[in-house]
Amino acid sequence: MLDVIPDHCHERSGIRGLGLLGRDLLVYAVAIWGLASTDRLILLVPLWILAGLAVSGMFVLGHDAAHGALFDSPRVNALVGRLTMLPSLHATELWVFGHNRVHHGHTLRQGMDFVWHPLTVPEYRALRRWARARHRFEWGPIGSGAYYLRQVWWNKMITFTPPDRWRSAIRRDQALVGVFALGVLSIAVGISGLAGLWIWVKLVVVPFLIFCHIIGWVVYVHHIGPDLRWWPRREWNRYRGQVEGTTILWGPPGWDVFFHWIMIHVPHHTDMSIPCYRLPEAARAIIAAFPDVDERRLRLGDYLSSVRQCKLYDFGAGRWLPYP
């Protein structure tokens, strides 16, 4: 499949990368300035949504930089990755380990890919009552944020014990995120006393929680659906995981102002080095050569259909099961 992607889809434009970065930083700065300037709920809600979208957009650029796809220079990619992932409270090196090495290396492989990994019927039955209720919420229509916050951010970004080989780099980036989060809190409290706690919640915590909901939903629609199959470890191969295991979703006009073409996911999994702004052309080349690729418009109805049907998984039969 790599052969059908035009060579120029791998070319990186530093000017275009900087333009996307500058735009995202500007939107984020405007949203944060607005949040710092008001406590009126009628203004806070849209500003929180804007801030959450801006954090998500910067995270997608950081995700691209972490793949080495945004700029030619590894140093610039490392710097931009760390900068753009700070508001989402993600340690870049830990993200590289979990996302680049594990998720991309074993997409939709049983016991390996940890993102939205389904439970089997026996595993679900073995859960305590409260854990079943949590599963029903997280795999429901509004549970993606709670799932991402617990399963990805807390379990993999905060409490995860990294392998010795990458431990020092990961601990360094975790410390950087901690300095950012606690530094904002310290400044806010130092200026405003206890009222600074509310400022910190407004500027850091709420946009972060909105980001978790957005990114949790984004990852869900990439890899979960009635026709997207998870594979037992021995039956898995790279084509099944990277091509058959994800989607090409075309969003409405203006969608990619914040999402940076991340919904065009098959070419990204086929070749992580393609810059985000080249993904549409790479996708069209893949679709022309492989018309069976899962490609469609992004529709709310498809998502709601997935959360109705995709609750548990039968790895032997290769099919999703609802709770009943």
ABEGO torsion letter per residue (X at the ends): XAAABBAAAABBBAAAAAAAAAAAAAAAAAAAAAAAABABAAAAAAAAAAAAAAAAAAAAAAAAAAAGAABABAAAAAAAAAAAAAAAGBBAAAAAAAAAAAAAAABGBBGABABGBBBBAAAAAABBAAAAAAAAAAABAAAAAAAAAAAAAAAAAAABBBBAAAAAAAAAAAAAAAAAAAAAAAAAAAAAEAAAAAAAAAAAAAAAAAAAAAAAAAAAAAABBAABBBBBAAABBAAAAAAAABBBBBBBBGAAAAAGGAABAAAAAABAABBAAAAAAAAAAAAAABAABBBBBBBAAAAAAAAAABABBBAAAGBBBBAX
